[in-house]
Amino acid sequence: MRLRVEFTTEPFDLDEAPAHAVVAREVIQSAQLDAVDVGPFGNTAEGRADEVLTAVDALLRKSLAAGATRVSLQVNVLGDGGGDAIDEGEK
């Protein structure tokens, strides 16, 4: 299964990227994901389900630790990536 995650972190700062936003972007850019798009008001990435979910876990933990007061995210199922089930119940 392939997933797409879209996320933003808050609070916003239009003058300079806050630490939590920088950390979140670093997590996504260093993960084993493809189609990563980082922007000033939102970020997206796609990949296999287990890689996306691992990255989302790290994203939440690290951006909250870096001062984020809110993380908004959406995860969409893109389709079957050829046997990449999340757990045994999905096979």
N, CA, C and O atoms as CSV, one atom per row, in Angstrom:
chain,resi,resn,atom,element,x,y,z
A,1,MET,N,N,0.842,-1.179,0.000
A,1,MET,CA,C,0.000,0.000,0.000
A,1,MET,C,C,0.886,1.241,0.000
A,1,MET,O,O,1.910,1.299,0.680
A,2,ARG,N,N,0.464,2.223,-0.778
A,2,ARG,CA,C,1.160,3.509,-0.805
A,2,ARG,C,C,0.280,4.567,-0.140
A,2,ARG,O,O,-0.946,4.540,-0.251
A,3,LEU,N,N,0.936,5.497,0.552
A,3,LEU,CA,C,0.232,6.572,1.250
A,3,LEU,C,C,0.815,7.924,0.858
A,3,LEU,O,O,1.978,8.034,0.468
A,4,ARG,N,N,-0.023,8.944,0.971
A,4,ARG,CA,C,0.441,10.332,0.841
A,4,ARG,C,C,0.117,11.033,2.153
A,4,ARG,O,O,-1.003,10.935,2.653
A,5,VAL,N,N,1.092,11.737,2.709
A,5,VAL,CA,C,0.862,12.531,3.906
A,5,VAL,C,C,1.021,14.002,3.542
A,5,VAL,O,O,1.947,14.387,2.828
A,6,GLU,N,N,0.103,14.809,4.045
A,6,GLU,CA,C,0.172,16.262,3.920
A,6,GLU,C,C,0.163,16.817,5.336
A,6,GLU,O,O,-0.641,16.387,6.163
A,7,PHE,N,N,1.050,17.771,5.626
A,7,PHE,CA,C,1.100,18.277,6.998
A,7,PHE,C,C,1.555,19.725,7.070
A,7,PHE,O,O,2.233,20.235,6.179
A,8,THR,N,N,1.160,20.369,8.158
A,8,THR,CA,C,1.657,21.689,8.536
A,8,THR,C,C,1.902,21.678,10.039
A,8,THR,O,O,1.290,20.906,10.777
A,9,THR,N,N,2.793,22.532,10.474
A,9,THR,CA,C,3.037,22.708,11.902
A,9,THR,C,C,2.781,24.170,12.256
A,9,THR,O,O,2.945,25.064,11.425
A,10,GLU,N,N,2.386,24.389,13.470
A,10,GLU,CA,C,2.101,25.748,13.944
A,10,GLU,C,C,2.765,25.955,15.293
A,10,GLU,O,O,3.048,24.972,15.978
A,11,PRO,N,N,3.022,27.165,15.700
A,11,PRO,CA,C,2.582,28.430,15.126
A,11,PRO,C,C,3.416,28.826,13.906
A,11,PRO,O,O,4.580,28.452,13.768
A,12,PHE,N,N,2.772,29.598,13.029
A,12,PHE,CA,C,3.432,30.110,11.836
A,12,PHE,C,C,4.296,31.303,12.180
A,12,PHE,O,O,4.026,32.027,13.139
A,13,ASP,N,N,5.331,31.500,11.395
A,13,ASP,CA,C,6.145,32.707,11.460
A,13,ASP,C,C,6.492,33.034,10.016
A,13,ASP,O,O,7.247,32.301,9.377
A,14,LEU,N,N,5.948,34.126,9.500
A,14,LEU,CA,C,6.153,34.468,8.098
A,14,LEU,C,C,7.541,35.029,7.810
A,14,LEU,O,O,7.962,35.057,6.654
A,15,ASP,N,N,8.258,35.476,8.836
A,15,ASP,CA,C,9.583,36.048,8.631
A,15,ASP,C,C,10.685,34.994,8.584
A,15,ASP,O,O,11.644,35.124,7.823
A,16,GLU,N,N,10.549,33.964,9.388
A,16,GLU,CA,C,11.597,32.945,9.497
A,16,GLU,C,C,10.949,31.612,9.877
A,16,GLU,O,O,10.029,31.563,10.694
A,17,ALA,N,N,11.447,30.540,9.270
A,17,ALA,CA,C,10.894,29.216,9.589
A,17,ALA,C,C,11.191,28.871,11.041
A,17,ALA,O,O,12.354,28.867,11.442
A,18,PRO,N,N,10.159,28.580,11.845
A,18,PRO,CA,C,10.382,28.217,13.244
A,18,PRO,C,C,11.087,26.859,13.347
A,18,PRO,O,O,11.076,26.066,12.405
A,19,ALA,N,N,11.688,26.613,14.491
A,19,ALA,CA,C,12.450,25.373,14.706
A,19,ALA,C,C,11.608,24.133,14.450
A,19,ALA,O,O,12.094,23.171,13.855
A,20,HIS,N,N,10.343,24.141,14.892
A,20,HIS,CA,C,9.499,22.959,14.698
A,20,HIS,C,C,9.240,22.672,13.219
A,20,HIS,O,O,9.131,21.511,12.824
A,21,ALA,N,N,9.142,23.716,12.402
A,21,ALA,CA,C,8.930,23.528,10.965
A,21,ALA,C,C,10.188,22.980,10.308
A,21,ALA,O,O,10.113,22.110,9.440
A,22,VAL,N,N,11.330,23.482,10.717
A,22,VAL,CA,C,12.606,22.996,10.178
A,22,VAL,C,C,12.802,21.522,10.527
A,22,VAL,O,O,13.197,20.726,9.675
A,23,VAL,N,N,12.528,21.164,11.765
A,23,VAL,CA,C,12.667,19.775,12.212
A,23,VAL,C,C,11.723,18.867,11.428
A,23,VAL,O,O,12.129,17.794,10.981
A,24,ALA,N,N,10.481,19.283,11.259
A,24,ALA,CA,C,9.501,18.474,10.526
A,24,ALA,C,C,9.957,18.241,9.090
A,24,ALA,O,O,9.852,17.128,8.576
A,25,ARG,N,N,10.452,19.269,8.456
A,25,ARG,CA,C,10.935,19.131,7.076
A,25,ARG,C,C,12.144,18.222,6.997
A,25,ARG,O,O,12.257,17.414,6.075
A,26,GLU,N,N,13.047,18.346,7.956
A,26,GLU,CA,C,14.234,17.481,7.969
A,26,GLU,C,C,13.836,16.011,8.123
A,26,GLU,O,O,14.418,15.136,7.482
A,27,VAL,N,N,12.846,15.745,8.972
A,27,VAL,CA,C,12.375,14.367,9.164
A,27,VAL,C,C,11.857,13.804,7.845
A,27,VAL,O,O,12.220,12.696,7.451
A,28,ILE,N,N,11.016,14.563,7.172
A,28,ILE,CA,C,10.413,14.077,5.927
A,28,ILE,C,C,11.460,13.959,4.822
A,28,ILE,O,O,11.454,12.988,4.064
A,29,GLN,N,N,12.347,14.927,4.726
A,29,GLN,CA,C,13.350,14.879,3.671
A,29,GLN,C,C,14.385,13.772,3.883
A,29,GLN,O,O,14.974,13.291,2.916
A,30,SER,N,N,14.611,13.367,5.119
A,30,SER,CA,C,15.594,12.314,5.382
A,30,SER,C,C,14.967,10.918,5.413
A,30,SER,O,O,15.685,9.920,5.451
A,31,ALA,N,N,13.640,10.842,5.397
A,31,ALA,CA,C,12.955,9.545,5.394
A,31,ALA,C,C,13.074,8.912,4.011
A,31,ALA,O,O,13.363,9.584,3.021
A,32,GLN,N,N,12.846,7.616,3.971
A,32,GLN,CA,C,12.905,6.892,2.700
A,32,GLN,C,C,11.565,7.010,1.982
A,32,GLN,O,O,10.855,6.023,1.793
A,33,LEU,N,N,11.235,8.240,1.585
A,33,LEU,CA,C,9.993,8.540,0.895
A,33,LEU,C,C,10.301,9.104,-0.472
A,33,LEU,O,O,11.425,9.530,-0.736
A,34,ASP,N,N,9.300,9.107,-1.349
A,34,ASP,CA,C,9.483,9.736,-2.646
A,34,ASP,C,C,8.429,10.816,-2.829
A,34,ASP,O,O,7.499,10.925,-2.031
A,35,ALA,N,N,8.574,11.595,-3.859
A,35,ALA,CA,C,7.641,12.677,-4.165
A,35,ALA,C,C,7.488,13.645,-2.994
A,35,ALA,O,O,6.372,14.051,-2.669
A,36,VAL,N,N,8.590,14.014,-2.365
A,36,VAL,CA,C,8.560,14.963,-1.244
A,36,VAL,C,C,8.473,16.385,-1.800
A,36,VAL,O,O,9.253,16.771,-2.670
A,37,ASP,N,N,7.511,17.157,-1.284
A,37,ASP,CA,C,7.335,18.545,-1.676
A,37,ASP,C,C,7.217,19.380,-0.404
A,37,ASP,O,O,6.265,19.231,0.362
A,38,VAL,N,N,8.183,20.247,-0.192
A,38,VAL,CA,C,8.227,21.081,1.007
A,38,VAL,C,C,7.910,22.512,0.598
A,38,VAL,O,O,8.529,23.059,-0.315
A,39,GLY,N,N,6.933,23.119,1.288
A,39,GLY,CA,C,6.544,24.485,0.973
A,39,GLY,C,C,6.350,25.308,2.231
A,39,GLY,O,O,6.403,24.774,3.339
A,40,PRO,N,N,6.124,26.608,2.070
A,40,PRO,CA,C,5.998,27.485,3.239
A,40,PRO,C,C,4.716,27.269,4.055
A,40,PRO,O,O,4.691,27.563,5.250
A,41,PHE,N,N,3.661,26.762,3.425
A,41,PHE,CA,C,2.391,26.595,4.135
A,41,PHE,C,C,1.905,25.155,4.187
A,41,PHE,O,O,0.827,24.887,4.716
A,42,GLY,N,N,2.669,24.243,3.656
A,42,GLY,CA,C,2.275,22.849,3.693
A,42,GLY,C,C,3.322,21.981,3.029
A,42,GLY,O,O,4.109,22.450,2.207
A,43,ASN,N,N,3.324,20.731,3.390
A,43,ASN,CA,C,4.323,19.787,2.906
A,43,ASN,C,C,3.617,18.483,2.557
A,43,ASN,O,O,2.635,18.111,3.200
A,44,THR,N,N,4.118,17.791,1.541
A,44,THR,CA,C,3.566,16.498,1.176
A,44,THR,C,C,4.688,15.517,0.893
A,44,THR,O,O,5.796,15.902,0.519
A,45,ALA,N,N,4.385,14.258,1.078
A,45,ALA,CA,C,5.320,13.194,0.738
A,45,ALA,C,C,4.527,11.924,0.480
A,45,ALA,O,O,3.439,11.730,1.023
A,46,GLU,N,N,5.084,11.074,-0.350
A,46,GLU,CA,C,4.449,9.803,-0.665
A,46,GLU,C,C,5.454,8.687,-0.473
A,46,GLU,O,O,6.665,8.896,-0.552
A,47,GLY,N,N,4.931,7.494,-0.218
A,47,GLY,CA,C,5.797,6.338,-0.099
A,47,GLY,C,C,5.033,5.115,0.342
A,47,GLY,O,O,3.808,5.130,0.461
A,48,ARG,N,N,5.779,4.057,0.581
A,48,ARG,CA,C,5.177,2.832,1.081
A,48,ARG,C,C,4.619,3.087,2.475
A,48,ARG,O,O,5.140,3.915,3.223
A,49,ALA,N,N,3.561,2.374,2.812
A,49,ALA,CA,C,2.835,2.616,4.057
A,49,ALA,C,C,3.731,2.595,5.279
A,49,ALA,O,O,3.654,3.506,6.103
A,50,ASP,N,N,4.575,1.592,5.425
A,50,ASP,CA,C,5.379,1.522,6.646
A,50,ASP,C,C,6.384,2.661,6.731
A,50,ASP,O,O,6.655,3.152,7.827
A,51,GLU,N,N,6.947,3.097,5.597
A,51,GLU,CA,C,7.874,4.227,5.629
A,51,GLU,C,C,7.155,5.536,5.974
A,51,GLU,O,O,7.673,6.349,6.739
A,52,VAL,N,N,5.959,5.734,5.405
A,52,VAL,CA,C,5.194,6.946,5.699
A,52,VAL,C,C,4.798,6.978,7.175
A,52,VAL,O,O,4.943,8.009,7.833
A,53,LEU,N,N,4.306,5.868,7.694
A,53,LEU,CA,C,3.877,5.840,9.091
A,53,LEU,C,C,5.048,6.019,10.047
A,53,LEU,O,O,4.903,6.663,11.086
A,54,THR,N,N,6.189,5.467,9.716
A,54,THR,CA,C,7.391,5.681,10.534
A,54,THR,C,C,7.791,7.152,10.516
A,54,THR,O,O,8.137,7.720,11.552
A,55,ALA,N,N,7.744,7.764,9.337
A,55,ALA,CA,C,8.088,9.182,9.217
A,55,ALA,C,C,7.093,10.059,9.970
A,55,ALA,O,O,7.496,11.038,10.599
A,56,VAL,N,N,5.808,9.731,9.921
A,56,VAL,CA,C,4.782,10.509,10.632
A,56,VAL,C,C,5.008,10.430,12.141
A,56,VAL,O,O,4.869,11.433,12.840
A,57,ASP,N,N,5.352,9.255,12.641
A,57,ASP,CA,C,5.649,9.109,14.066
A,57,ASP,C,C,6.806,10.022,14.468
A,57,ASP,O,O,6.713,10.746,15.459
A,58,ALA,N,N,7.884,9.990,13.706
A,58,ALA,CA,C,9.045,10.835,14.003
A,58,ALA,C,C,8.702,12.309,13.839
A,58,ALA,O,O,9.132,13.140,14.638
A,59,LEU,N,N,7.936,12.633,12.815
A,59,LEU,CA,C,7.506,14.010,12.574
A,59,LEU,C,C,6.751,14.563,13.774
A,59,LEU,O,O,7.046,15.663,14.241
A,60,LEU,N,N,5.788,13.812,14.272
A,60,LEU,CA,C,5.004,14.271,15.423
A,60,LEU,C,C,5.865,14.429,16.665
A,60,LEU,O,O,5.825,15.466,17.327
A,61,ARG,N,N,6.630,13.417,16.975
A,61,ARG,CA,C,7.457,13.467,18.190
A,61,ARG,C,C,8.471,14.607,18.157
A,61,ARG,O,O,8.619,15.345,19.131
A,62,LYS,N,N,9.164,14.742,17.034
A,62,LYS,CA,C,10.252,15.731,16.960
A,62,LYS,C,C,9.743,17.159,16.805
A,62,LYS,O,O,10.322,18.079,17.383
A,63,SER,N,N,8.673,17.367,16.038
A,63,SER,CA,C,8.180,18.738,15.881
A,63,SER,C,C,7.512,19.237,17.162
A,63,SER,O,O,7.637,20.415,17.496
A,64,LEU,N,N,6.810,18.370,17.881
A,64,LEU,CA,C,6.245,18.779,19.166
A,64,LEU,C,C,7.352,19.093,20.172
A,64,LEU,O,O,7.254,20.062,20.925
A,65,ALA,N,N,8.394,18.282,20.182
A,65,ALA,CA,C,9.527,18.538,21.080
A,65,ALA,C,C,10.247,19.837,20.724
A,65,ALA,O,O,10.870,20.457,21.586
A,66,ALA,N,N,10.164,20.251,19.458
A,66,ALA,CA,C,10.835,21.473,19.010
A,66,ALA,C,C,9.949,22.704,19.133
A,66,ALA,O,O,10.334,23.788,18.693
A,67,GLY,N,N,8.753,22.551,19.732
A,67,GLY,CA,C,7.931,23.719,20.009
A,67,GLY,C,C,6.643,23.860,19.227
A,67,GLY,O,O,5.947,24.863,19.386
A,68,ALA,N,N,6.299,22.904,18.394
A,68,ALA,CA,C,5.020,22.997,17.684
A,68,ALA,C,C,3.877,22.921,18.694
A,68,ALA,O,O,3.901,22.107,19.618
A,69,THR,N,N,2.886,23.773,18.505
A,69,THR,CA,C,1.702,23.740,19.366
A,69,THR,C,C,0.533,23.053,18.673
A,69,THR,O,O,-0.484,22.746,19.295
A,70,ARG,N,N,0.698,22.817,17.364
A,70,ARG,CA,C,-0.332,22.119,16.593
A,70,ARG,C,C,0.321,21.520,15.356
A,70,ARG,O,O,1.134,22.161,14.690
A,71,VAL,N,N,-0.047,20.291,15.066
A,71,VAL,CA,C,0.381,19.636,13.832
A,71,VAL,C,C,-0.883,19.136,13.156
A,71,VAL,O,O,-1.617,18.316,13.708
A,72,SER,N,N,-1.125,19.637,11.961
A,72,SER,CA,C,-2.272,19.190,11.180
A,72,SER,C,C,-1.755,18.263,10.094
A,72,SER,O,O,-0.825,18.599,9.361
A,73,LEU,N,N,-2.375,17.087,10.000
A,73,LEU,CA,C,-1.950,16.189,8.937
A,73,LEU,C,C,-3.103,15.397,8.385
A,73,LEU,O,O,-4.120,15.170,9.041
A,74,GLN,N,N,-2.905,14.989,7.160
A,74,GLN,CA,C,-3.885,14.167,6.470
A,74,GLN,C,C,-3.118,13.056,5.772
A,74,GLN,O,O,-2.080,13.297,5.155
A,75,VAL,N,N,-3.634,11.846,5.873
A,75,VAL,CA,C,-3.013,10.701,5.223
A,75,VAL,C,C,-4.029,10.101,4.261
A,75,VAL,O,O,-5.162,9.810,4.645
A,76,ASN,N,N,-3.620,9.919,3.009
A,76,ASN,CA,C,-4.481,9.340,1.987
A,76,ASN,C,C,-3.873,8.054,1.461
A,76,ASN,O,O,-2.661,7.958,1.272
A,77,VAL,N,N,-4.717,7.075,1.228
A,77,VAL,CA,C,-4.288,5.827,0.595
A,77,VAL,C,C,-4.270,6.055,-0.907
A,77,VAL,O,O,-5.267,6.474,-1.495
A,78,LEU,N,N,-3.120,5.773,-1.525
A,78,LEU,CA,C,-2.968,5.962,-2.963
A,78,LEU,C,C,-3.238,4.693,-3.748
A,78,LEU,O,O,-3.636,4.752,-4.911
A,79,GLY,N,N,-3.026,3.558,-3.127
A,79,GLY,CA,C,-3.251,2.301,-3.820
A,79,GLY,C,C,-2.320,1.230,-3.310
A,79,GLY,O,O,-1.616,1.406,-2.315
A,80,ASP,N,N,-2.332,0.126,-4.007
A,80,ASP,CA,C,-1.532,-1.026,-3.614
A,80,ASP,C,C,-0.149,-0.918,-4.223
A,80,ASP,O,O,-0.001,-0.784,-5.438
A,81,GLY,N,N,0.854,-0.976,-3.377
A,81,GLY,CA,C,2.238,-0.934,-3.834
A,81,GLY,C,C,2.841,-2.307,-3.970
A,81,GLY,O,O,4.062,-2.435,-4.068
A,82,GLY,N,N,2.024,-3.333,-3.980
A,82,GLY,CA,C,2.551,-4.665,-4.189
A,82,GLY,C,C,2.915,-5.400,-2.924
A,82,GLY,O,O,4.071,-5.790,-2.762
A,83,GLY,N,N,1.975,-5.605,-2.020
A,83,GLY,CA,C,2.207,-6.447,-0.864
A,83,GLY,C,C,2.822,-5.771,0.332
A,83,GLY,O,O,3.402,-6.452,1.178
A,84,ASP,N,N,2.725,-4.478,0.441
A,84,ASP,CA,C,3.291,-3.757,1.574
A,84,ASP,C,C,2.212,-3.524,2.624
A,84,ASP,O,O,1.846,-2.382,2.900
A,85,ALA,N,N,1.714,-4.587,3.197
A,85,ALA,CA,C,0.651,-4.470,4.203
A,85,ALA,C,C,1.195,-3.848,5.477
A,85,ALA,O,O,2.370,-4.012,5.807
A,86,ILE,N,N,0.333,-3.132,6.191
A,86,ILE,CA,C,0.731,-2.492,7.437
A,86,ILE,C,C,0.879,-3.529,8.535
A,86,ILE,O,O,1.817,-3.452,9.328
A,87,ASP,N,N,-0.013,-4.485,8.599
A,87,ASP,CA,C,0.109,-5.563,9.575
A,87,ASP,C,C,-0.493,-6.823,8.991
A,87,ASP,O,O,-1.034,-6.797,7.886
A,88,GLU,N,N,-0.410,-7.899,9.697
A,88,GLU,CA,C,-0.874,-9.198,9.204
A,88,GLU,C,C,-2.356,-9.194,8.876
A,88,GLU,O,O,-2.788,-9.946,8.002
A,89,GLY,N,N,-3.143,-8.376,9.544
A,89,GLY,CA,C,-4.571,-8.331,9.313
A,89,GLY,C,C,-4.963,-7.805,7.942
A,89,GLY,O,O,-6.093,-8.018,7.504
A,90,GLU,N,N,-4.058,-7.126,7.260
A,90,GLU,CA,C,-4.369,-6.556,5.970
A,90,GLU,C,C,-3.992,-7.439,4.797
A,90,GLU,O,O,-4.346,-7.136,3.658
A,91,LYS,N,N,-3.278,-8.528,5.057
A,91,LYS,CA,C,-2.838,-9.400,3.954
A,91,LYS,C,C,-3.975,-10.223,3.442
A,91,LYS,O,O,-3.797,-11.014,2.517
